Amino acid sequence: MATPLSASKQEAAQHELVAASATGNFASFEAEKLSFMERAHRFFHQHPTAAPAIVLLLAIAAFSFIIGDRFLHPYNMSLILQQVTIIGILGIAQTLIILTAGIDLSVGAIMVLTSVIMGRMAIDIGLPPFAALGIGLFAGAVCGYINGLLVTFFRLPPFIVTLGTWNIFFALNLWYSKSETIRSQAIDSVAPLLHWTGHTVEFFGAKLSYGSLLMLALFLLVWYLLNWTAWGRHVYATGDDPAAARLAGIRTDRVLLSVYVAAGIICAIGAWALIGRIGSVSPQAGMMANLDSITAVVIGGCSLFGGRGAIFGTLIGALVVGVFRNGLALAGVDVLWQEFTVGLLIIVAVGMDQWIRKV
Amino acid sequence: MNNITNVLEGRNLVKRYGSVTAMDGADFDLRRGEILAVIGDNGAGKSSLIKALSGAMIPDSGVIKLDGNPISFKSPMDARNSGIETVYQNLAVSPSLGIANNLFLGRERRRPGILGSVFRMLDRKAMEDEAKEKLSELGLLTIQNINQAVETLSGGQRQGVAVARAAAFAKHVVIMDEPTAALGVKESRRVLNLIKDVRDRGLSVVLISHNMPHVFEVADRIHIHRLGKRVAIIKPSTHTMNDAVSIMTGAMNPEDHQAGAFAD
């Protein structure tokens, strides 16, 4: 009982009194006076990619000032794009998972495993290259499905599930590849399709690889899915507040499962780009890709708590890392300071997110 | 008592959880175009009753009829598809999504033609326009940006969005669980007016509330729940808040009042 018996009438009268003075519109906005910080907060809240975009522009400006034309040259710019291609593609998969308030530690392992499957299907088994590619993509979907099933059906936390499958997929990769590398020449002679992502087109001195273009196309596709389809809205709603999403009639388990399967397929596309980029198929490639993809997503302004972030933030996040690594290397700074800077960026980005998420 | 005027009714509903009896032969009658308040002490079984009516729980036995036809809801979606919308106490809105997105969450509109059927493209424009229309019907259009994130709205505005969503899609009944519990006096007032507006648009409203002044202000009839069943239906015009609380707590014998209230 909220109202004690004796006081209820009195309270009702009081209620009427206060209520009568409430004459404004129900949902009107008072003309608010906002401080600079409040306005900045509101801006970053509405535009999650603004902060990483500003960092990217500042970094480019700073490095062009320090290094000069050598940094700004179209060739170097396209080189950065090539360098971030793998992380960018895995970052797309990672963004989808993180938007649902999950995390996927196995993206790199799925990529390496599927690249080995593509390579062996084409070279050792002798399947037509497109069939090998298709089987690789299917294997990626199966890996994602396993992750998704463990998260939805068995209700295990995504962090633990993917920590486990990271090891499992990586072990399977070593077993299936017999820890042997498939040489670039072998791929060239039998399955040139697998190398297609490594070919480049000249464009005003820039050397764009098909892999990079594939990455950009994937970003566009996932942007469309997230922003212009009901599925995308449901991904955000599921990550934002799963209970509310369920009450609104969304089958959140189905959404989660679809997200993990999509992430697996995207990782397998990453495998294709990986083969093109390094030429060979190596079971040891992409060891750091798991964590680097999370780095790109976090620097890109995606909230690890789910439901908040934009897909192009991840592209910007990957580019920020790429620009810092490239610029510091060109400036002749020791590699360890690249790692230092990336670490700093992650912490600043997460700090920003904590501030931005406050309403 | 004329059954034709009942839009939603429950007869002899029973629900047991182990040795606990949450509903013990509960009856329920909701007439078309009325606001029926459901009150009862904590543990009286009101939420079980409401869950049964909104499809969130399946009773062990008993009959629920919508427009005179027996129905059995397996999930809240079933109830929604039958035209019964529920505004949950925790609002069930997605904080980081915009107003229009929240209004259409789970029943998005797609573009006509190939864009919608093949590319599954959302008709954002139509949803935004319709959201504006729905909000302005309820006097809420002063919300300027229809894509504003719901978390940036005040408690009353959020409640407004949740009520607008229910009112927009309900064909028969809107169930509201403690809609004013988390609100200040000013905002409560506006939500109460909103509830009356919903009724005036021809929908029937079930209002669950602990707040006696609110209940007595907006309700046409008051269903009093005690020990797992309905013990009385009273009218604000014939009974006082003290009567209601006495019946609710068992201090007054409801039989003295029940017959009179059922008669009209």
Interface residues (C-beta under 8 A of the other chain):
Chain A: M1 A2 T3 L5 S8 K9 E11 A12 H15 V18 A19 A22 N25 F26 A27 S28 F29 R42 H45 Q46 W228 T229 A230 W231 R233 H234 Y236 A237 D240 D241 A243 A244 A245 L247 A248 G249 I250 G307 R308 V359
Chain B: D41 P76 M77 R80 T86 Y88 N90 L91 A92 V93 S94 P95 S96 L97 N101 N102 L105 G106 R107 E108 R110 R120 M121 L122 R124 L135 G139 L140 L141 T142 I143 Q144 A149 E151 T152 L153 G156 Q157 G160 V185 K186 S188 R189 R190 N193 L194 H210 N211 M212 P213 F216 E217 M241 N242 V245
